[in-house]
Structure formats: structure tokens, C-alpha cells
Amino acid sequence: MNNPHQPPPFLPNADPAGGNPAGAGWVGADAERPGGDSLGAGEVGVGEIGVVAAVEAAMIAIRRRQTRRTFAVESGGPDPVQEVLDAIEAAAPDPLGVNGVAAALGVDQPRASKLTAAAVAAGLVRREADQTDGRRTNLVLTPTGRAQLDTVHAYRRAHFATAMNTWTPEERSTFATLLTRFTTALTP
């Protein structure tokens, strides 16, 4: 069984640049390796290594841009505070507290608390007592916070639309479907 955290195996005589000198072009559990052996689930054939490498490169580029919070900054939003707004929005309709922000952002509780305090100070989030558990405090978007999220969403969507403006409606639809399937499959 393949480890999902390791790259797919490179097969003997595979061209790491993605070429397939044998011309086999096999991929997936229904395909066969040269010689008739079936591929296991998650294994990638030599003809697909270049495709997978291209996806990896694109994902790295996306991740670097997200790490810099480029869209939030370019649209006028405060950089680290945008992460808190995104986490609160993603958790809806469930309530989210500081510990939930920490988990969503993959940071420790003190860092999440600092980011949350900045969002509260900026008037984008307010703290609200949890009605089911008096020991908990939930974070709620203010109208200003909702407006900030709407601005960032509009900015992102405009950039995405520009990037796809030469695509046909069918290509856009296919891309949306496949990207959604891809990101869903990556979710643990």
C-alpha cells in the first residue's frame, strides 16, 4: 500500500521529466504496468508522472500565494486577521472560538488568541457568550467583518475570472468540477 505522504514511485527506466520512452502511458488501478501487472490503488504510471509533477508545481504556486495572503492584502484587508475571518466563515453555521481558530489555522492557542484579538480590535469580529456552555466564548463576524470577507471574495473571484477569461464555459465547468474533486480527495 502506498503512503499518501510520499510521492508516487518512479518505475525503472521512467523519465523523471514525465516522458515515457516505452509508450505505455498507464495510470490508475485499472491500468497495467508493462508486462501485464496491474497497478495498485494510488499508483501512478510513468506516462502520468509529468502530469502529476505539473499539478504539484501548480499547487506549490497556489500555496505560496496563499501563504502571502496576496488576495487579502491586495484587496485592502489586514493580512493575519483575514485568516481569522476565513476560519469563522468556513466553520459556519457551527460556532467557533479561539481554540477552533487555532485548529483551523494550524497554530497554537496563544497565536490564535493574538490573531483573534487583532480581529476584535479592528472591529471585524466580536466575542459572544455561548448560550449552551457559559464557559465558552464564540467569535462572530461583525457587519464590517462580513463586508471585508465580501470584498476579498469579490477580489478573488475577479482574479479567477480573469485567469479563465479565454476558457470556454465547458472548460470552466470541467475545471471547477475536477478541482473540487481533487481538493475533496486530499481532505483527510
Salt bridges, closest charged atoms under 4 A:
GLU43 OE2 - ARG33 NH2 2.63
GLU74 OE1 - ARG65 NH2 3.76
GLU74 OE1 - HIS159 NE2 3.85
ASP86 OD2 - ARG69 NH2 2.38
ASP86 OD2 - ARG156 NH2 3.23
GLU89 OE2 - ARG146 NH1 3.14
GLU89 OE1 - HIS153 NE2 2.85
GLU128 OE2 - ARG126 NH2 2.96
ASP130 OD2 - ARG136 NE 3.15
ASP133 OD1 - ARG135 NE 2.97
ASP150 OD1 - ARG146 NH1 3.34
